[in-house]
Amino acid sequence: QLQLVESGGGSVQDGGNLTLSCEASKYTYSSYCMAWFRQAPGKERESVAHIEGYDLTIRTIYSDSVKGRFTISRDNAINGVQLQMNNLKPEDTAVYYCAARPMSGGTCYDVYKYWGQGTQVTVSS
């Protein structure tokens, strides 16, 4: 079992920056693929950023809407990942969720089984 807890959400102005943290209950660096999802009111949940592998095989994937503005990274100090969000826009307003799925040899092999409870991000105009 893996437990995930998000933190760092809040309210910021258009163009502001915010960093989200996802603390895991155990080491995930070489054992789990990690990701951030978000869900805005009245909309379906969407993928924001993924991180797979570790060390020299590490790979990140971003949605087109956030690429160049958001950065996902592993953070062993909290056993999980962070999401650095720069130049936030009102359309980024959503509940952000951290998720994890098993990884072996740097490759994900199952669905996202583990989810955090979410943290609210609100960006005003």
PLY file of the C-alpha trace (Angstrom):
ply
format ascii 1.0
element vertex 125
property float x
property float y
property float z
element edge 124
property int vertex1
property int vertex2
end_header
0.00 0.00 0.00
1.09 3.52 -0.81
-0.40 6.68 0.63
-0.05 10.07 -1.05
-0.68 13.49 0.45
-0.67 16.69 -1.60
0.10 20.14 -0.25
1.01 23.59 -1.47
-2.24 24.62 -3.12
-3.70 28.06 -2.71
-4.85 31.22 -4.45
-2.57 33.24 -6.71
-2.85 36.00 -9.27
-2.63 35.47 -13.01
1.05 35.03 -13.84
1.98 33.88 -10.36
3.96 30.83 -9.31
3.16 27.95 -7.02
4.83 24.68 -6.04
2.82 21.60 -5.17
4.26 18.73 -3.16
3.20 15.10 -3.05
4.53 13.24 -0.04
4.47 9.45 -0.25
4.39 7.04 2.66
7.40 5.16 1.32
10.23 5.38 -1.19
9.00 5.84 -4.77
12.12 6.90 -6.67
12.78 3.56 -8.39
9.49 1.82 -7.61
6.68 4.01 -8.95
5.76 6.15 -11.90
4.31 9.38 -10.56
1.93 11.90 -12.03
-0.15 14.98 -11.44
-3.76 15.20 -12.61
-6.27 17.98 -12.24
-10.01 18.40 -12.40
-11.77 21.71 -12.90
-15.44 22.25 -12.02
-17.71 20.66 -14.61
-14.82 19.09 -16.48
-13.27 15.64 -16.68
-10.06 14.81 -14.90
-7.04 15.43 -17.10
-3.41 14.46 -17.00
-0.98 17.30 -16.33
2.47 15.80 -15.89
4.10 12.39 -15.55
7.52 11.27 -14.45
8.86 7.81 -15.26
12.13 6.01 -14.67
14.98 7.29 -12.57
18.61 8.40 -12.80
19.74 8.48 -16.44
16.50 6.93 -17.73
14.20 9.49 -16.17
11.52 10.88 -18.46
8.88 13.54 -18.06
5.71 14.09 -20.08
3.49 17.15 -20.01
0.14 18.10 -21.44
0.30 20.72 -24.18
-1.54 23.22 -22.02
1.18 23.28 -19.33
4.36 22.38 -21.20
6.98 25.07 -20.72
5.28 26.37 -17.59
5.11 23.35 -15.26
7.94 21.09 -14.13
7.54 17.76 -12.36
10.47 16.36 -10.41
11.20 13.60 -7.95
11.94 14.71 -4.42
13.39 12.01 -2.22
13.16 14.23 0.85
9.41 13.57 0.82
9.52 10.19 -0.95
7.44 11.70 -3.74
7.29 14.45 -6.32
6.86 18.18 -6.73
5.13 20.23 -9.38
6.62 23.65 -10.00
4.00 25.81 -11.68
5.08 29.07 -13.28
3.08 31.74 -15.08
-0.20 30.36 -13.80
-3.34 31.22 -15.72
-7.02 31.26 -14.71
-7.61 28.13 -16.78
-5.19 26.29 -14.48
-7.74 26.58 -11.67
-8.59 23.06 -10.52
-8.13 20.47 -7.82
-4.74 18.89 -8.37
-4.20 15.22 -7.55
-1.02 13.23 -7.15
-1.09 9.65 -8.42
1.26 6.67 -8.58
1.49 3.35 -10.37
3.99 0.51 -10.02
7.25 0.70 -11.92
9.87 -1.95 -12.58
13.17 -1.35 -14.29
12.09 2.21 -14.99
8.93 1.09 -16.81
5.34 1.54 -15.62
3.37 -1.70 -15.74
-0.01 -1.05 -14.15
-2.74 1.57 -13.83
-2.62 4.46 -11.39
-3.64 2.58 -8.27
-2.77 5.17 -5.67
-4.21 8.67 -5.36
-3.97 11.58 -3.00
-6.98 13.53 -1.80
-6.19 16.62 -3.84
-5.22 20.22 -3.26
-7.05 23.26 -4.62
-5.31 25.73 -6.91
-7.15 28.93 -7.77
-5.78 31.50 -10.21
-7.56 34.83 -10.42
-7.50 37.28 -13.33
0 1
1 2
2 3
3 4
4 5
5 6
6 7
7 8
8 9
9 10
10 11
11 12
12 13
13 14
14 15
15 16
16 17
17 18
18 19
19 20
20 21
21 22
22 23
23 24
24 25
25 26
26 27
27 28
28 29
29 30
30 31
31 32
32 33
33 34
34 35
35 36
36 37
37 38
38 39
39 40
40 41
41 42
42 43
43 44
44 45
45 46
46 47
47 48
48 49
49 50
50 51
51 52
52 53
53 54
54 55
55 56
56 57
57 58
58 59
59 60
60 61
61 62
62 63
63 64
64 65
65 66
66 67
67 68
68 69
69 70
70 71
71 72
72 73
73 74
74 75
75 76
76 77
77 78
78 79
79 80
80 81
81 82
82 83
83 84
84 85
85 86
86 87
87 88
88 89
89 90
90 91
91 92
92 93
93 94
94 95
95 96
96 97
97 98
98 99
99 100
100 101
101 102
102 103
103 104
104 105
105 106
106 107
107 108
108 109
109 110
110 111
111 112
112 113
113 114
114 115
115 116
116 117
117 118
118 119
119 120
120 121
121 122
122 123
123 124
